[in-house]
Amino acid sequence: MKISAAESVIMEALWRESPRAAEAIGAEVAPGQGWSEGTVKTLINRLMKKSAIAAQKDGRRYLYRPLLAREAYVAAESQGLLDRLFEGRLAPLVSHFSKSRKLTPEDVEELKRLIRELDR
């Protein structure tokens, strides 16, 4: 399932808290994105058509909840990035960030810990 960058903002809001009404989603994300209420509702409708979210009637409004798990989305997006830019390999990605100095000392320690765990 392809989720656009704008749609992912809506998904993140729902992953943080759900179920939520469109108004609550908009109140959280619209100001920072410069979106109108109509834009938020359009994105919600797109996500509904993709079956990424579901709606349940609650009086005169709908409450939305994610059907797509964040973990599944992150895994697919991460693999897509690796496939597109690094031939599916993780080491060139890490090398790229290390050369551009975007790894903090904490990142390096975490990578070392992960490598130790993989060696076991």
C-alpha positions in Angstrom: 0.0 0.0 0.0 1.4 3.4 -1.0 0.9 6.1 1.5 1.9 9.7 0.4 3.9 12.0 2.7 0.8 14.0 3.4 -1.2 10.9 4.2 1.5 9.7 6.5 0.9 12.9 8.6 -2.7 11.8 9.2 -1.6 8.2 9.9 0.9 9.4 12.5 -1.8 11.3 14.3 -4.0 8.2 14.3 -1.1 6.0 15.5 -0.6 8.3 18.4 -4.2 8.3 19.4 -7.3 6.6 18.0 -10.2 6.5 17.4 -10.4 10.2 16.6 -12.8 12.5 14.8 -11.6 14.4 11.7 -11.8 17.7 13.7 -9.4 16.3 16.3 -7.0 15.1 13.6 -7.2 18.4 11.9 -6.6 20.4 15.1 -3.4 18.5 15.7 -1.9 18.4 12.2 -3.4 21.2 10.1 -1.7 24.2 11.6 1.8 22.8 11.3 1.1 21.8 7.7 -0.8 24.9 6.6 -3.8 22.7 5.7 -7.4 23.6 5.7 -10.1 21.4 7.2 -11.0 20.3 3.6 -7.5 19.1 3.0 -7.5 17.0 6.1 -10.9 15.4 5.1 -9.6 14.8 1.6 -6.6 12.9 3.0 -8.8 11.0 5.4 -11.0 9.9 2.4 -7.9 8.8 0.4 -6.8 6.7 3.3 -10.3 5.2 3.6 -10.2 4.2 -0.1 -6.9 2.6 0.4 -8.2 0.7 3.5 -5.5 2.2 5.6 -8.0 3.5 8.1 -11.6 2.6 9.1 -14.5 4.8 10.2 -17.2 4.2 12.8 -20.2 6.4 13.1 -20.4 8.2 16.5 -23.6 10.3 16.6 -23.3 12.9 13.9 -19.6 12.3 13.3 -17.2 9.6 12.4 -14.3 8.3 14.4 -11.3 7.0 12.5 -8.8 4.4 13.4 -5.8 2.9 11.6 -6.0 -0.5 9.9 -2.4 -0.3 8.8 0.0 -1.0 11.7 2.8 1.6 12.0 5.4 -1.2 12.2 4.2 -2.7 8.8 4.3 0.8 7.3 7.8 1.6 8.6 9.1 -1.8 7.4 7.7 -1.4 3.9 9.0 2.2 3.6 12.4 1.3 5.0 12.7 -1.6 2.6 11.6 0.6 -0.3 14.3 3.2 0.6 17.0 0.5 0.7 15.8 -1.0 -2.6 15.6 2.3 -4.4 18.8 4.0 -3.2 21.1 1.2 -1.9 20.3 -1.9 -3.9 18.6 -3.4 -0.9 21.7 -3.3 1.3 21.9 -1.7 4.7 25.7 -1.2 4.9 25.8 1.4 2.1 23.0 3.4 3.9 25.0 3.5 7.1 28.1 4.3 5.2 26.3 7.2 3.5 25.2 8.7 6.9 28.6 8.2 8.4 30.3 10.0 5.6 27.9 12.9 5.8 28.4 13.1 9.6 24.8 12.5 10.4 25.5 9.8 13.0 25.7 10.9 16.6 27.9 9.2 19.1 24.7 7.6 20.4 23.9 6.3 17.0 27.4 4.7 16.7 27.0 3.0 20.0 23.6 1.7 19.1 25.0 0.3 15.8 27.8 -1.4 17.7 25.3 -2.9 20.1 23.2 -4.2 17.2 26.3 -5.7 15.5 27.3 -7.5 18.7 23.8 -8.9 18.9 23.9 -10.1 15.3 27.3 -11.8 15.9 25.8 -13.9 18.7 
